[in-house]
Every structure is written in structure tokens, then in C-alpha cells.
Amino acid sequence: MNTCKLPRHAQQLAWLDINSSAGHEYCRGMTFAGDYARACHQRIHANLLKELGLQAITVIENHHNFAWKECLADGREAIVHRKAPHRRIQESPGSFREA
């Protein structure tokens, strides 16, 4: 059963075998993009704190629109894709509310 809601001509873009050469290349690129974004945010926050004469009491990272390999609480490894910068609940197709 095909559950992909993309038009037929674009359905091949909806998945990528993570164990293929292209899948490995994609993961490397996504990891690089995430690392770059993290470094930029760290620099922005450090500069802002310095300018304000403040120190951070804690750091919370809230990654979104990236897919990373992560270790789950039960020890399994999984690809996790966070689509929004904060938690949302889908009430109906195309409709989200903040949790």
C-alpha cells in the first residue's frame, strides 16, 4: 500500500536508503549542516551574552529541520527528524497547536 502523499513523479524523493552510498552521503551532509548551525548559534549567543555582560546559567539546544542519528533511551540507534523548533500537536491534517 502506497501511503506517500507526494505526486507520483516526486515520490522517489520521499525516502532514501540510509545504507546506500547516497544515504551515507546525505547523512554526512545533514550532520555537517547541523554542526554548522550549532556552531553559528553558539557564536551568536556567546557574542550576545558578552555584549550584555551576562553569563549563561544553562544551555538548551533545540534543533529543528535536521535528521540525526541518535541513541534512544532504550539504547537503540534511530534517525530522528525534528520538524518544528518546539513541540506541537497535530489536531487535524495541516493544523497544529503548540503543546
Secondary structure, 3 states (H helix, E strand, C coil): CCCCCCCHHHHHHCCCCCCCHHHHHHHHHHHHHHHHHHHHHHHHHHHHHHHHCCCCCCCCCCCCCEEEEEECCCCCEEEEEECCCCCEEEEECCEEEEC
